[in-house]
């Protein structure tokens, strides 16, 4: 369902049986909820000073060689959404991707 580099790849799958309005049942497959892990124990590679006009995917490409790993930076800073970090003057931590990331 998800690419192996996705933050959701290792999250457990679940199923739900639902009944439609016409009485037929169907199975809905979904991923369980992902919680942002604590940054405790993560290895910080660098602290990056965010400047006007930057984007987190470009920072991920620079330090992690993969723009799709922006979420590793989000995890290191204990936020869910990239825009929470995209504030000029803010210092953001860039950690090394852990196992399963």
Buried (B, 14 or more C-beta within 10 A) or exposed (E): EEEEEBBEEEBEEEEEEEEEEEEEEEEEEEBEEEEEBEBEEBEEBEEBEBEEEBBBBEBBBEBBEEBBBBBBBBBBBBBEEBEBBBEEEEEBBBBEBEEEB
